Amino acid sequence: MSTVRLILLDIEGTTLPITFVRDVLFPYSDKVMPELLREQADNPLVKVALADIEATSPGCDPLVQLHDWTVRDEKVAPLKSLQGLAWKTGFESGALKARLYPDVPPALKAWHDAGLRLAVYSSGSASAQRLLYGYSDAGDLTSLFEAFYDLDIGGKKVAESYREIALRAGVAPGEILFLSDIGAELDAAEEAGLRTCQLVRPEDGTIPHAGTFQAADFKAVGLQFGLPVS
């Protein structure tokens, strides 16, 4: 019997192809950002993000800075916050729909139905995470998750972030299985005492991380850790 009680999931490269983020989500937010900043100028989230940009890059045009961060896929709070707002408009209008890996929805449902707890930890904002799972090609999956963690809890390559998640979830670190494609994230989670598995997706060209359990899909994850297999 598996000792895993909570499965903590990365998104990009783990449950959803990197190409969807890079080739669909990023260009969309880049395109609508000028209009978003004009139309939501009074939105407190926009005001905070713009203030953070000014503090980081004094005198820089926010749109120029946001585009530069997007091109470099920087994991910075103001970009992620504003991208989340942009994507909200796209998903709610039907212009966007998240393409999950086909092995993901049935596995998530099987794990949830078996009593395993599920949570998400991604560099994208918690609101953006809910959009991806709420408007997916498999329907609304948000009810399967108990929590959505983002960079507000700390960096994904920092062990303390995973300790904090374990504390908030009320489970021992060793009872959490963290799934990600990024070696440095897996190392940080392992340092915090979590169990880990790297998703090595051929579509994403994931580089296998030495010393970490690896799986090509969620069915293989289930077989490796004694979890229900859809």
Secondary structure, 3 states (H helix, E strand, C coil): CCCCCEEEECCECCCECHHHHHHHHHHHHHHHHHHHHHHCCCCHHHHHHHHHHHHHCCCCCHHHHHHHHHHCCCCCHHHHHHHHHHHHHHHHHCCCCECCCCCHHHHHHHHHHCCCEEEEECCCCHHHHHHHHHCECCECCHHHCCEEECHHHCCCCCHHHHHHHHHHHCCCHHHEEEEECCHHHHHHHHHCCCEEEEECCHHHCCCCCCCCCEECCHHHHHHHHCCCCC
